[in-house]
Amino acid sequence: MDASRARHLHAVDSRDLPGDEFTRSQDDLFAHLVPYVGSADALWRLDPEPLPDEPFDWSAVDDGDRSFVAGVLGQTDQCCDLVLDVEYRTITRRILARVAARDPRPFRRRPHAARCAAALVWLACDSSGMFASRPRTPASWIWSWFAVGNCSDRGRTLRRAAGLEPEGGWCSEPLSLGDPTLLHSHFRETILIERHRKLEVAEERRTWSEDPCGRVTVRHLPAKVATAVKGVAEETGRALVYVGFGERMEDAHYLSLTVPEAHDLVLKVQRALDAPMPRR
């Protein structure tokens, strides 16, 4: 984790994480949220605190780029001060600093300060869900404010130069950056609401629970074994044991086990049969 990221993530004890290990392990439910914050761990530790008013970090700006970067910074700051807010100003400053530090070639290929500034503001707004959550607020206001044409392609170029293309986030909407320190607090609140909703869905998948006294409650369906036969998988030629659950073989629900898994099932069932009846 880089220094700028560590500076603005609040420390969270693992005991304070939402849900529990079971609910957090349901990866399929949370996969669409991870690209916005970079990792599952960042998703669990996400907070809705507003980003601070932060000065621009000039430490990694090449001397030859300072004049251009200053021109871009002046325009993005003015737009955020007059139209947006302090958080968006901090976000655009952080992205600009990352481009300067990681790959400043976009500054040099087409050094047009207004278009670069418009692209940065668009990238900050789009990645924090402004256009997705406010369909009546199209991105065209940015191009009008800076008196330029559509600069979304340049915004994607800056995203790439800053190293903000997370795996799984290529086609996401809003555009994902893979870093919670570049998200407006309003959008992080939206992610937290969705995270809570998915945790509730994950909890519904739980099939057993244990109370403080050690008693286990199991969610179950009554079943009958209609048949168990050995066969061969057509795809692999591997021996399998097919166990059919239901009243009749013809419409039983079949599960397949490898031979070692079938032996393991027999041992576990026998162990359960041999155990004493639990106290109620």
C-alpha positions in Angstrom: 0.0 0.0 0.0 1.5 3.4 -1.0 1.9 6.2 1.5 -0.9 8.4 0.2 -3.4 5.5 0.5 -2.3 4.6 4.0 -2.6 8.2 5.1 -6.3 8.4 4.4 -7.7 4.9 5.3 -9.0 4.7 8.8 -7.6 1.8 10.9 -10.3 -0.8 11.6 -9.8 -3.7 13.9 -10.7 -7.0 12.3 -13.2 -7.5 15.1 -15.1 -4.5 13.8 -15.5 -5.7 10.2 -19.1 -6.1 9.0 -20.6 -9.6 9.0 -18.5 -12.6 9.8 -16.1 -14.8 7.9 -18.9 -16.8 6.4 -20.9 -13.9 5.0 -17.7 -12.1 3.8 -16.6 -15.3 2.0 -19.5 -15.2 -0.5 -17.3 -13.7 -3.2 -20.0 -13.9 -6.0 -22.2 -11.4 -4.1 -19.5 -8.7 -3.8 -17.5 -9.1 -7.0 -19.2 -6.1 -8.6 -18.1 -3.8 -5.8 -14.5 -4.8 -5.5 -13.2 -3.0 -8.6 -14.3 0.3 -7.1 -12.2 -0.1 -4.0 -9.4 -2.4 -5.2 -9.8 -5.5 -3.0 -12.2 -7.4 -0.8 -10.2 -6.2 2.3 -10.7 -2.6 1.2 -14.4 -3.2 0.8 -14.8 -4.5 4.4 -12.7 -1.6 5.8 -14.5 1.1 3.7 -15.7 4.1 5.6 -17.9 7.0 4.6 -15.8 9.8 6.0 -15.4 12.9 3.8 -12.0 13.3 2.1 -9.9 16.0 3.7 -8.9 19.4 2.1 -5.5 18.4 0.9 -2.8 20.4 -0.9 -1.4 19.2 -4.2 1.7 17.0 -3.9 4.4 18.5 -6.0 7.1 16.1 -4.9 6.9 13.8 -7.9 6.3 16.4 -10.7 9.1 16.6 -13.1 10.6 20.1 -13.5 9.7 20.1 -17.2 6.1 19.4 -16.4 5.6 21.9 -13.6 4.3 24.8 -15.7 1.7 22.6 -17.5 0.7 20.8 -14.3 0.2 24.2 -12.6 -2.1 25.4 -15.4 -4.2 22.2 -15.1 -4.3 22.4 -11.3 -5.5 26.0 -11.4 -8.4 25.1 -13.7 -9.5 22.0 -11.9 -9.3 23.8 -8.5 -11.4 26.6 -9.8 -14.0 24.3 -11.2 -14.2 22.3 -8.0 -14.4 25.4 -5.9 -17.2 27.0 -7.9 -19.2 24.0 -9.0 -18.3 20.9 -7.0 -16.7 20.7 -3.5 -13.6 20.2 -1.5 -13.7 16.4 -1.8 -13.7 16.5 -5.6 -10.8 19.0 -5.5 -8.8 16.6 -3.4 -9.7 13.7 -5.8 -8.6 15.6 -8.9 -5.4 16.7 -7.2 -4.6 13.1 -6.2 -5.2 11.8 -9.7 -3.1 14.6 -11.2 -0.3 13.8 -8.8 -0.4 10.1 -9.7 -0.2 10.8 -13.4 2.8 13.1 -12.8 4.5 10.5 -10.7 3.7 7.3 -12.7 3.4 8.3 -16.4 3.4 12.0 -17.3 3.5 11.3 -21.1 -0.2 12.5 -21.6 1.0 15.9 -20.4 3.6 16.0 -23.1 1.9 14.5 -26.2 -0.9 17.0 -26.4 -0.3 19.7 -23.8 -3.7 21.4 -23.7 -4.3 22.4 -20.1 -8.1 23.0 -20.4 -8.7 19.6 -22.1 -6.6 17.8 -19.4 -8.4 19.7 -16.6 -11.8 18.8 -18.1 -10.7 15.1 -18.4 -9.6 15.1 -14.8 -12.9 16.5 -13.5 -14.9 14.1 -15.7 -12.8 11.2 -14.4 -13.3 12.2 -10.7 -17.1 12.8 -11.2 -17.7 9.6 -13.3 -15.8 7.3 -10.9 -17.8 8.6 -8.0 -21.1 7.9 -9.6 -22.2 11.4 -10.4 -23.6 10.7 -13.8 -25.0 7.3 -12.9 -26.9 8.6 -9.9 -28.0 11.8 -11.5 -29.1 11.0 -15.0 -30.3 14.6 -15.4 -26.7 15.8 -14.8 -24.9 14.7 -18.0 -21.1 15.1 -18.4 -21.7 17.8 -21.0 -21.7 20.5 -18.3 -18.0 19.8 -17.8 -17.1 20.3 -21.5 -19.2 23.5 -21.5 -17.5 24.8 -18.3 -14.0 24.3 -19.7 -15.1 25.4 -23.3 -13.8 22.1 -24.8 -15.2 19.2 -26.7 -15.8 15.8 -25.2 -12.7 14.7 -23.2 -13.8 11.4 -21.8 -11.3 9.5 -24.0 -8.5 11.7 -22.5 -9.9 10.9 -19.1 -9.5 7.2 -19.7 -6.0 7.9 -20.9 -5.2 9.7 -17.6 -6.8 6.8 -15.7 -4.5 4.4 -17.5 -1.4 6.6 -16.9 -2.3 6.8 -13.2 -2.5 3.0 -13.0 -6.1 3.1 -12.0 -7.5 0.2 -14.1 -8.4 -2.5 -11.7 -9.0 -6.1 -12.7 -12.7 -6.6 -13.5 -13.3 -2.9 -13.8 -12.8 -2.4 -17.5 -16.5 -1.9 -18.4 -17.9 -1.0 -15.1 -20.3 1.9 -14.7 -19.4 4.1 -13.0 -15.8 3.8 -14.2 -13.8 2.0 -11.5 -10.5 3.3 -10.2 -9.7 0.5 -7.7 -8.9 2.9 -4.8 -11.3 4.1 -2.1 -9.1 7.2 -1.4 -10.3 8.5 -4.8 -14.0 8.2 -4.2 -16.3 10.9 -2.9 -17.9 10.1 0.4 -21.4 10.1 -1.2 -20.4 7.3 -3.5 -18.7 5.4 -0.7 -22.0 5.6 1.2 -23.7 4.1 -1.8 -21.2 1.2 -1.9 -21.7 0.7 1.9 -25.5 0.5 1.4 -25.1 -2.1 -1.3 -22.5 -4.0 0.8 -25.0 -4.2 3.7 -27.7 -5.5 1.4 -25.4 -8.2 0.0 -24.3 -9.2 3.5 -28.0 -9.8 4.3 -28.3 -12.0 1.2 -25.1 -13.9 2.2 -26.5 -14.5 5.7 -29.6 -16.1 4.2 -27.3 -18.7 2.6 -26.2 -19.9 6.0 -27.4 -23.4 6.6 -26.3 -23.9 10.2 -25.7 -21.8 13.3 -24.4 -22.3 16.8 -25.7 -20.7 20.0 -23.6 -19.7 23.0 -24.2 -23.1 24.6 -22.7 -24.9 21.7 -26.0 -26.2 20.3 -26.1 -26.3 16.5 -29.2 -25.5 14.5 -29.2 -26.9 11.0 -31.5 -25.7 8.2 -32.5 -28.9 6.4 -35.0 -30.6 4.2 -36.3 -34.2 4.8 -35.0 -36.6 2.2 -35.1 -40.2 1.2 -32.4 -42.1 -0.7 -34.0 -43.7 -3.8 -30.8 -45.3 -5.1 -27.1 -45.3 -5.2 -25.2 -46.6 -8.2 -21.7 -46.5 -9.6 -21.1 -45.1 -13.0 -18.6 -43.5 -15.3 -18.5 -39.8 -16.2 -18.6 -39.4 -20.0 -16.4 -36.3 -20.0 -13.5 -37.7 -18.0 -14.0 -41.5 -17.8 -13.7 -41.2 -14.1 -15.7 -43.6 -11.8 -18.5 -41.8 -9.9 -21.1 -42.8 -7.4 -24.5 -41.4 -8.1 -26.8 -40.9 -5.1 -30.5 -40.3 -6.0 -32.7 -38.5 -3.4 -36.4 -38.8 -3.7 -39.3 -41.2 -3.6 -38.6 -42.9 -7.0 -35.5 -43.5 -9.1 -37.2 -42.0 -12.2 -37.6 -38.5 -10.7 -34.9 -38.5 -8.0 -32.5 -35.6 -7.5 -29.1 -37.0 -8.2 -25.7 -36.0 -6.7 -22.4 -37.4 -7.9 -19.4 -38.3 -5.7 -16.0 -39.6 -6.6 -15.2 -43.0 -5.2 -13.0 -41.5 -2.4 -15.7 -38.9 -1.6 -18.3 -41.7 -1.4 -16.1 -43.7 1.0 -15.7 -40.5 3.1 -19.5 -40.0 3.1 -20.0 -43.6 4.4 -17.5 -43.0 7.2 -19.1 -39.8 8.2 -22.6 -41.2 8.2 -21.4 -44.2 10.2 -19.7 -41.9 12.7 -23.0 -40.0 13.1 -24.9 -43.2 13.6 -22.5 -44.4 16.2 -22.6 -41.1 18.2 -24.8 -40.9 21.2 -28.1 -39.0 20.9 -27.5 -35.3 21.8 -29.3 -33.8 24.8 -32.2 -31.5 24.0 
